[in-house]
């Protein structure tokens, strides 16, 4: 759950608190948000772009499409380096 605390500090999620012990309580919506954030982080989407998705400034598909293009570009560059080595 360390990642969840980080995402909370970054303002990406806001879990409720248990009034008795102040523990964080993640509801279904929080879990869905965390899964979406985790997916974007696996694709190396920067935190500022994730924030834009979470606040509705940019669409999830727009960010994923941009990241896919970036990954494809990086792969082409890596393939060129491998060809150079050969």
Protein Blocks (a to p, Z undefined) as FASTA:
>chain_A
ZZmmmmmmnopaccdddfklopacddfklmmmmmmmmmmmmnopafklmmmmmnomacfk
lmmmmmmmmmmmmmmmmmmmmmmmZZ
